[in-house]
Amino acid sequence: MRITVRLAVRDWDYYTPLALGDVTSERLDVKVDRVGTLIGNVAADPHHDAAEMSFSRYASARANGETDVLGVPNFVMRGFRHRCIITARNSPVTRLEHLAGKKIGVTGWRDSGNTWTRAALSHAGVGIEDAFWYAGRLTEAHPITDRLDGFGRPGRIEAVPGERPMMQLLETGELDAVFTPFMPEGFFGPASKFRHVLTDFRAEELAYFHEVGYIPGMHLLGLKTSFVAEHPWLPDELSNLLDESQRVWLEKRRKYADTTPWIIDELGHVARDLPAHWNDSGFAVNERMIADFAEQLHLQGLTPMLLSPADLFPHYSGQTSGSTSRTGVPA
């Protein structure tokens, strides 16, 4: 009997083959629900069985002893973060090192992407204590919400005064840089008032990859633990389907490369510059990345203890149900 899985993911183009039924399973019937905002807690969501979820928030839940979501080391969203640091076009800031002592805006303090971006900045010698941080909305079109999430520190990590849009503050020089995963409207135009801090971020990111050996993962696949208990084979089956959808999509992009004038050049760079396994799912192949992210969460004060990869993915690390890890987190 085929099992229906209701899956919530962002509108990633590489899941089009799955959504259209080009990629199928004899055991699963996957209903893809494209969402603009990630589900806060799939375990409490009555409409979905599985979802794309924040790696940071999943790790925080594990640190708190929550086990109602089973995380799968299939990183739905993965990418370098050097490109996510932007500044005013006329800014003298051209290196990450130049941000020491500067005022930096972030779209959300505990977001996985911003956690990795701070890690990249720390890699360049600029830690949290070496700058002044402000969390706020990127533009007027973005909602006013609590973006500190309890991690504010007066004089070091604060909300943007008056909830003013950070792009305005960047333009006036009241902020020196902003971390953002998605570029604001007009950013890529010839008349843009803003630019990436790093003019050749590709070279910086490739050098970072050669040093650390991975591309950071921001979002992962999460399933309701109660649902998995009924169908223990389901996480691997669903993960394999997502991987197959990406494989089929990539083949089609290479064939139909006229979707943009130079996407064929980009696809060539990826094939030449990165190993074939750069986007592989699984625990072992991602263990170093998982460990480094857990370390950053602890160093940045987002988790009270240092979690191990086994703490985060006990289902895949060989720990048995009911055991306890060295950090005291139930497996």
C-alpha positions in Angstrom: 0.0 0.0 0.0 1.3 3.4 -0.9 1.7 5.9 1.9 0.7 9.6 1.3 3.2 12.1 2.6 2.3 15.8 2.8 5.5 17.7 2.3 6.0 21.5 2.8 9.0 23.0 1.0 9.9 26.3 -0.4 9.5 26.7 -4.2 12.9 25.3 -5.1 13.1 24.6 -8.8 14.9 21.3 -8.3 11.8 19.8 -6.8 9.8 20.4 -9.9 10.3 16.8 -11.2 8.9 15.5 -7.9 5.9 18.0 -7.9 5.0 17.2 -11.5 5.3 13.4 -11.0 8.4 12.9 -13.2 10.0 11.3 -10.1 7.9 8.7 -8.3 8.0 6.0 -5.7 6.2 2.7 -5.5 5.8 3.2 -1.8 5.1 6.9 -1.4 2.6 9.3 -2.8 4.2 12.7 -2.1 2.0 15.8 -2.1 4.2 18.8 -2.4 3.0 22.0 -0.8 5.1 25.0 -1.8 5.3 27.5 1.1 6.8 31.0 1.2 7.6 30.8 4.9 9.0 27.7 6.7 6.7 25.9 9.0 7.6 26.7 12.6 7.1 23.1 13.9 6.0 20.3 11.6 5.3 18.1 14.6 2.4 20.5 15.6 1.2 21.1 12.1 -2.0 19.3 11.2 -1.5 19.8 7.4 1.9 18.3 6.9 3.9 15.1 7.7 7.3 16.4 6.6 8.8 19.8 5.9 11.8 21.8 5.0 13.0 23.2 8.3 15.7 25.5 9.8 18.8 23.6 10.8 19.3 26.1 13.7 15.8 25.7 15.1 16.0 22.0 14.7 19.2 21.9 16.7 17.7 24.2 19.4 14.8 21.8 19.7 17.2 18.9 20.1 19.2 20.8 22.7 15.9 21.3 24.6 15.3 17.6 24.6 12.5 17.7 22.0 12.2 14.5 20.0 8.9 15.0 18.2 10.7 15.8 14.9 13.1 13.4 13.2 15.8 15.3 11.3 17.1 13.7 8.1 20.6 14.8 6.9 19.2 15.8 3.6 20.0 19.5 3.3 17.2 21.0 1.3 18.9 24.4 1.2 22.7 24.6 1.0 24.9 27.5 0.0 27.9 29.7 0.7 27.3 32.8 2.8 30.1 35.2 1.8 27.8 36.6 -0.9 25.2 37.4 1.7 27.1 40.3 3.1 26.2 43.5 1.3 27.1 47.2 1.7 26.6 50.6 0.1 28.2 51.0 -3.3 30.4 53.8 -2.1 31.5 52.0 1.0 35.2 51.6 1.7 34.5 48.1 3.0 35.9 45.6 0.5 37.1 42.8 2.8 35.4 40.9 5.6 38.2 42.0 7.9 37.1 45.6 7.3 34.0 44.9 9.3 35.8 44.8 12.6 34.3 47.5 14.8 31.5 48.2 12.3 27.7 48.2 12.6 26.2 45.2 11.0 22.5 44.4 10.3 21.0 40.9 10.3 17.5 39.8 9.2 17.3 37.3 12.1 19.8 36.5 14.8 19.4 32.8 15.1 18.7 32.0 11.4 20.8 29.2 10.1 22.1 31.3 7.2 23.1 34.2 9.4 24.8 31.7 11.8 26.9 30.5 8.9 27.6 34.0 7.7 28.9 35.0 11.2 31.0 31.8 11.0 32.5 33.1 7.7 33.1 36.5 9.3 34.8 34.8 12.3 36.9 32.7 9.9 38.2 36.1 8.7 39.0 37.2 12.2 35.9 39.2 13.1 33.9 37.6 15.9 30.6 38.6 17.5 32.4 40.7 20.1 34.3 42.6 17.4 31.3 44.3 15.8 28.0 45.9 16.7 24.9 44.0 15.6 21.3 45.1 14.8 18.5 42.8 13.9 15.6 44.2 11.8 13.6 44.1 8.6 15.4 44.4 5.3 13.0 46.7 3.5 9.6 48.4 4.2 8.0 45.5 2.4 9.1 43.1 5.2 7.1 42.6 8.3 8.1 44.0 11.7 8.7 41.0 13.9 11.0 39.9 16.8 14.2 39.1 15.0 16.3 38.8 18.1 14.4 35.8 19.4 15.7 36.3 23.0 19.3 36.6 22.0 19.7 40.4 22.3 22.4 42.0 24.4 22.3 45.8 25.1 25.3 47.5 23.5 26.2 44.5 21.4 23.2 42.8 19.8 20.1 45.0 19.6 16.9 45.5 17.5 17.1 48.2 14.8 16.0 51.5 16.5 12.5 52.4 15.5 12.2 49.3 13.2 13.6 51.3 10.3 14.4 49.2 7.2 18.0 48.2 7.2 18.5 49.1 3.5 17.7 52.7 4.3 20.3 52.6 7.2 22.8 51.1 4.8 22.2 53.8 2.3 22.6 56.6 4.9 25.7 55.0 6.4 24.1 54.2 9.8 24.9 50.6 9.1 28.1 49.5 7.5 26.9 46.1 6.2 23.8 43.9 6.2 23.5 40.1 6.2 20.7 38.9 3.9 20.0 35.6 2.2 17.9 37.2 -0.5 19.0 40.4 -2.3 16.6 43.4 -2.1 14.7 44.5 -5.2 16.9 46.4 -7.7 20.1 45.0 -6.2 21.4 43.6 -9.4 20.6 46.6 -11.6 23.3 48.9 -13.0 21.9 51.8 -10.9 21.9 49.9 -7.7 23.2 51.8 -4.6 24.4 48.6 -3.1 26.9 45.8 -3.8 28.4 42.7 -2.3 31.2 43.4 0.2 33.4 40.9 -1.7 33.7 41.8 -5.3 34.9 38.3 -6.2 32.9 36.3 -3.7 33.1 33.2 -5.9 36.9 33.0 -5.4 36.5 33.6 -1.6 33.8 30.9 -1.3 35.8 28.4 -3.3 38.9 29.0 -1.1 36.6 28.4 1.9 35.3 25.2 0.4 38.9 23.9 -0.1 39.7 24.7 3.5 36.5 23.3 5.2 35.5 20.6 2.7 31.8 21.4 2.4 29.1 23.9 1.4 27.1 24.9 4.5 23.6 23.5 5.0 20.9 25.8 6.2 17.7 23.8 5.9 17.1 20.1 6.3 14.2 17.6 5.9 12.2 17.0 9.1 9.4 14.5 9.7 7.0 13.9 12.5 8.5 11.2 14.7 5.1 9.7 15.3 4.7 9.3 11.5 8.1 7.7 11.1 7.3 5.2 14.0 4.5 3.8 11.8 6.7 3.7 8.7 10.4 3.3 9.7 11.5 3.1 6.1 9.9 6.3 5.1 12.7 8.9 5.9 15.2 7.2 3.6 12.6 6.7 0.9 11.6 10.3 0.9 15.2 11.5 1.1 16.0 9.4 -1.9 13.1 10.9 -3.8 14.3 14.4 -3.1 17.8 13.5 -4.3 16.4 11.9 -7.5 14.4 15.0 -8.2 17.5 17.1 -7.9 19.4 14.7 -10.2 16.7 14.8 -12.9 16.4 18.6 -12.6 20.2 19.0 -13.1 20.2 16.8 -16.2 17.4 19.0 -17.7 19.1 22.2 -16.8 22.2 21.0 -18.6 20.1 20.2 -21.7 17.8 23.2 -21.6 20.6 25.7 -20.7 19.0 28.6 -22.7 16.8 29.5 -19.7 19.4 32.3 -19.1 22.2 33.5 -21.4 25.1 32.1 -19.3 23.7 29.4 -17.0 25.7 26.9 -19.0 28.8 28.6 -17.9 27.7 28.4 -14.2 26.9 24.7 -14.6 30.3 24.2 -16.0 32.0 26.0 -13.1 30.2 23.8 -10.6 31.2 20.6 -12.4 34.8 21.6 -12.7 35.4 23.4 -9.4 33.5 21.1 -7.0 33.6 17.4 -6.4 30.6 15.4 -7.6 29.5 14.6 -4.0 29.3 18.3 -2.9 25.5 18.0 -2.5 25.2 14.4 -1.3 22.7 13.6 1.4 23.6 11.3 4.3 25.1 11.4 7.8 28.7 10.3 7.1 29.3 12.6 4.1 28.0 15.6 6.0 29.3 14.8 9.5 32.1 17.5 9.5 29.7 20.2 8.3 27.1 19.1 11.0 29.8 19.2 13.7 31.1 22.6 12.6 27.5 24.0 12.6 26.9 22.6 16.1 30.1 24.2 17.3 29.1 27.5 15.8 25.7 27.3 17.5 27.4 26.8 20.8 30.2 29.4 20.3 27.6 32.0 19.2 25.4 31.3 22.3 22.5 29.8 20.4 22.7 26.4 22.2 23.7 26.0 25.9 25.8 22.9 25.2 28.0 21.6 22.4 25.9 19.1 20.5 27.5 16.3 18.6 26.4 15.1 15.1 25.1 12.0 16.9 23.0 14.3 19.2 21.4 15.9 16.2 20.9 12.8 14.1 20.7 9.8 16.4 18.5 7.9 13.9 21.5 7.9 11.5 24.5 7.8 13.8 24.0 4.3 15.3 22.6 5.4 18.7 19.7 3.3 19.9 16.3 4.6 20.9 16.2 5.7 24.6 20.0 6.1 24.9 21.5 9.3 26.1 24.4 11.2 24.5 27.4 12.6 26.2 25.7 16.0 26.3 22.7 14.6 28.1 20.3 15.0 25.1 17.9 12.1 24.8 18.4 10.1 21.6 
